[in-house]
Amino acid sequence: MITDALESVPSGFVALVGRPNAGKSTLVNALVGVKVAITSDTPQTTRHRLRAVLDRDDAQVVLVDTPGLHKPVDALGEEVNRSSVLAISDVDVVALCIDASAQVGSGDAWVAERVARTRRPVVLVLTKADAADEQMVARQLAAARELVTPVAEVVLSAATGFNLDGFVDTVVPLLPMGPRFFPRDMTTDQPLEVMLAELVREKVLRLTRDEVPHAVGVALDELEYDEARDLNTVRATIYVERDSQKGIIIGKGGEMIRRIGTEARTDIERLLGGKVYLDLRVKVRKDWRRDGAQIKRFGYGEGL
């Protein structure tokens, strides 16, 4: 969407790519200043690409948050990888994100190889600088330079806000001149139903055991607003692949599902700007990660 055909500023798309848990979504949230992407310590938290809009008086940077590139083991992995590769091929700048606190390895090399094929300008971004000392940062930069030839390098921390302005000041000169692509007050193009479902999934990832998160999908079933009561009703279903996983999410006496609902409702109320009644159900759908139709229904990969 073009908002002002007469205005010309540096305006374009910057894809954040990297292996899972490289800090891409946390960085997007920090740059935009609001929560548009869910985060957790679970690898492959991000399952679809989203666009977040960083608007300034002198520029508009559209940040494309992508799923972590990894060697897929199922249809879900293949779909989210496809989403990331498509994002890389359709942007003005690629920001290759590498965790400053985790040794550069084969996963980073695998991602860098795919980034190099795009022939887009690459900015090397060392994330999580707050978790690394100067010597570690220097070693990481040296190792990363063996994988990619960047046009610029940025060391930053989304957690502390360190050098976020440095990142923006680095990418803006690399963008083409043109109109703003999105309205100035828009922060993301992510559909509301996806955002609501993702907020629920985020709480599942953060609260349940290691064997559950990768098998969890969430679908929004209903969103209604009662004007007389000033109340939003949100109904969603959490899908898992086995009965044992369903038991973990529900918890003893329903304790876990209540906790998930309480924490998700807080974020949903912040997003919707009002009171929310949240109704969560848990269902088993065996091997849904191998079902392309179900993957798209959840909005993962290219999804919705």
C-alpha positions in Angstrom: 0.0 0.0 0.0 1.5 3.4 -1.0 0.5 6.2 1.3 1.9 9.2 -0.4 3.0 9.0 -4.0 4.7 12.4 -3.9 7.0 11.6 -0.9 10.3 10.1 -1.6 12.5 8.7 1.3 14.8 5.8 1.8 12.1 3.1 1.9 12.5 -0.7 1.6 12.6 -4.2 3.0 15.2 -5.7 5.3 15.1 -9.4 6.0 16.4 -10.7 9.3 17.7 -14.2 8.8 19.7 -16.6 10.8 19.6 -20.0 12.5 16.9 -20.7 15.1 17.3 -18.7 18.3 19.6 -16.1 16.8 17.4 -13.3 18.4 15.7 -12.1 15.2 12.2 -11.7 16.7 13.4 -10.1 19.9 15.4 -7.6 17.7 12.3 -6.8 15.6 10.2 -6.1 18.7 12.9 -3.9 20.1 13.4 -1.9 16.9 9.6 -1.3 16.4 9.0 -0.6 20.1 6.0 -2.9 20.4 5.5 -6.6 20.5 4.7 -7.9 17.0 6.5 -11.2 17.2 6.4 -13.9 19.8 9.6 -15.0 21.5 10.8 -17.9 23.6 13.9 -19.9 24.3 12.5 -22.8 22.2 14.3 -23.1 18.8 12.0 -22.5 15.8 9.6 -20.4 17.8 8.9 -18.3 14.6 6.9 -20.3 12.1 6.0 -17.7 9.5 7.5 -14.5 8.1 5.9 -11.2 9.2 6.6 -7.6 8.3 7.1 -5.0 11.0 7.2 -1.3 10.1 9.9 1.0 11.5 8.8 4.5 10.4 10.9 7.6 10.8 10.4 11.1 9.4 13.3 10.5 7.1 12.8 6.8 6.2 10.7 3.7 6.4 12.3 0.4 7.1 10.1 -2.7 6.7 11.7 -5.4 8.8 10.9 -9.0 7.6 11.2 -11.4 10.5 11.8 -14.9 9.2 11.7 -18.4 10.7 15.1 -19.7 11.6 16.7 -21.6 8.7 17.5 -25.2 9.6 17.7 -28.6 8.1 14.1 -29.7 8.0 12.9 -33.1 9.4 9.2 -32.8 8.5 6.7 -30.9 6.3 6.5 -28.0 8.8 10.3 -27.5 8.7 10.2 -27.6 4.9 7.4 -25.0 4.8 9.0 -22.5 7.2 12.3 -22.8 5.4 10.6 -22.1 2.2 9.1 -19.0 3.8 12.6 -17.8 4.8 14.2 -18.4 1.4 11.3 -16.5 -0.3 11.8 -13.6 2.1 15.5 -13.4 1.3 14.9 -13.3 -2.4 12.4 -10.5 -2.2 14.1 -7.7 -0.1 16.5 -4.9 -0.5 18.9 -5.8 2.3 19.6 -9.0 4.2 20.6 -8.8 7.8 22.4 -12.0 8.7 21.9 -12.4 12.5 24.5 -14.4 14.5 24.3 -15.0 18.2 27.3 -13.4 19.9 27.1 -15.8 22.8 26.9 -19.1 20.8 29.9 -20.5 18.8 29.6 -19.9 15.1 29.0 -23.4 13.6 27.7 -25.4 10.8 24.1 -24.0 11.2 25.4 -20.5 10.6 27.4 -21.7 7.6 24.3 -23.4 6.2 22.3 -20.1 6.5 25.2 -18.0 5.1 25.4 -20.2 2.0 21.8 -19.5 1.2 22.2 -15.8 1.9 25.1 -15.6 -0.5 23.0 -16.9 -3.3 20.7 -13.9 -3.2 23.2 -11.3 -4.4 21.6 -8.8 -2.0 23.7 -6.5 0.2 24.4 -8.3 3.5 24.7 -6.6 6.9 26.4 -8.9 9.5 24.5 -8.4 12.8 26.0 -9.9 15.9 23.1 -10.2 18.4 22.9 -10.7 22.2 26.1 -8.6 22.8 25.0 -8.3 26.4 25.8 -12.0 26.9 29.3 -11.8 25.4 32.6 -10.0 26.4 34.8 -8.1 24.0 37.0 -11.0 23.3 34.1 -13.3 22.4 32.6 -10.6 20.2 35.9 -10.3 18.3 36.1 -14.1 17.9 32.6 -14.3 16.6 33.1 -11.5 14.1 36.2 -13.1 12.8 34.4 -16.5 12.4 31.4 -14.9 10.7 33.6 -13.1 8.2 34.8 -16.5 7.0 31.2 -17.3 6.0 30.0 -14.1 4.4 31.4 -10.8 2.9 29.2 -8.1 4.4 28.8 -4.5 3.3 28.7 -3.5 7.0 28.8 -5.0 10.5 26.7 -4.2 13.6 27.1 -5.5 17.1 24.0 -4.9 19.2 21.8 -6.1 22.0 18.0 -6.1 21.7 17.6 -6.9 25.4 19.5 -3.8 26.6 18.8 -1.6 23.5 22.6 -1.3 22.9 23.3 0.0 19.3 19.8 -0.4 17.9 20.1 3.1 16.4 23.4 1.9 14.9 21.6 -0.9 13.1 19.0 1.5 11.6 21.6 4.0 10.6 23.5 1.2 8.8 20.6 -0.2 6.8 18.8 3.1 5.9 21.5 4.2 3.4 21.2 0.8 1.6 17.5 1.3 0.9 16.2 2.7 -2.4 14.5 6.0 -2.6 10.8 5.8 -3.0 7.4 6.1 -1.3 6.5 4.7 2.1 5.0 1.2 1.5 2.8 1.2 4.7 0.8 3.8 6.6 2.9 5.7 9.1 1.0 4.4 12.2 1.1 0.8 11.1 3.5 -1.5 13.0 2.8 -4.9 11.3 1.0 -6.5 8.4 0.3 -9.7 10.4 -3.4 -10.7 10.4 -5.1 -10.2 13.8 -6.2 -13.9 13.9 -2.6 -15.0 13.5 -1.4 -12.6 16.2 -3.9 -13.8 18.7 -3.2 -17.5 18.0 0.6 -16.8 18.3 0.2 -15.1 21.7 -1.4 -18.3 22.9 1.3 -20.5 21.4 4.0 -18.3 23.0 2.6 -19.1 26.5 2.5 -22.8 25.7 6.2 -22.7 24.5 7.3 -20.9 27.7 5.3 -23.0 30.2 5.4 -26.6 29.0 8.0 -29.3 28.8 10.6 -29.7 26.1 8.8 -32.5 24.3 5.6 -30.5 23.8 6.4 -27.1 22.1 7.4 -28.4 18.6 4.2 -30.4 18.4 1.9 -27.5 19.3 -0.2 -25.5 16.8 -2.9 -23.0 17.6 -5.9 -22.0 15.6 -8.3 -19.1 16.3 -11.9 -20.3 16.2 -13.8 -17.2 17.1 -13.4 -13.5 17.9 -16.4 -11.5 18.9 -16.9 -8.1 20.5 -19.9 -7.3 22.7 -20.3 -3.6 22.7 -22.8 -3.5 25.5 -20.5 -5.4 27.9 -17.3 -3.9 26.3 -15.9 -7.5 26.2 -13.9 -9.4 23.5 -14.6 -13.1 23.4 -11.7 -15.1 22.0 -11.9 -18.9 21.4 -8.9 -20.9 20.3 -7.9 -24.5 20.0 -4.4 -25.8 20.9 -3.5 -28.8 18.7 -1.0 -31.4 19.7 0.0 -34.8 18.2 -0.4 -37.2 21.1 -2.7 -37.7 24.1 0.3 -37.5 26.4 1.0 -34.0 25.1 -2.6 -33.0 25.6 -2.4 -34.1 29.2 0.7 -32.0 29.8 -0.9 -28.9 28.4 -4.1 -29.3 30.4 -2.1 -30.2 33.6 -3.3 -31.7 36.8 -6.8 -30.5 37.6 -6.5 -28.1 34.6 -3.8 -26.1 36.3 -1.5 -25.7 33.3 -4.2 -24.7 30.8 -5.5 -22.1 33.3 -2.0 -20.7 33.6 -1.6 -20.5 29.9 -4.9 -18.8 29.5 -4.2 -16.2 32.3 -0.8 -15.2 30.8 -2.1 -15.2 27.2 -5.2 -13.1 28.2 -2.9 -10.3 29.6 -1.2 -9.9 26.2 -4.4 -10.2 24.2 -6.0 -7.5 26.3 -3.1 -5.3 25.6 -3.3 -6.0 21.9 -7.1 -5.5 21.7 -7.2 -2.6 24.1 -10.0 -4.0 26.3 -11.3 -6.8 28.5 -11.1 -10.3 27.1 -12.8 -13.6 27.8 -10.4 -16.3 26.6 -11.7 -19.8 26.0 -9.0 -22.4 25.2 -9.5 -26.0 24.2 -6.9 -28.8 23.5 -7.3 -31.3 20.7 -5.1 -34.1 19.4 -4.4 -34.1 15.6 -1.9 -36.9 15.0 1.1 -36.0 13.0 -0.3 -32.6 11.9 3.3 -31.4 11.2 3.4 -33.7 8.2 0.0 -32.4 6.9 0.6 -29.4 4.5 -3.1 -28.3 4.7 -3.0 -28.2 8.4 0.3 -26.3 8.5 -1.2 -23.6 6.2 -4.4 -23.5 8.3 -2.3 -22.5 11.3 -0.7 -19.7 9.2 2.8 -21.2 9.4 5.3 -20.8 6.6 3.5 -18.8 3.9 0.2 -19.9 5.6 -2.6 -17.4 5.4 
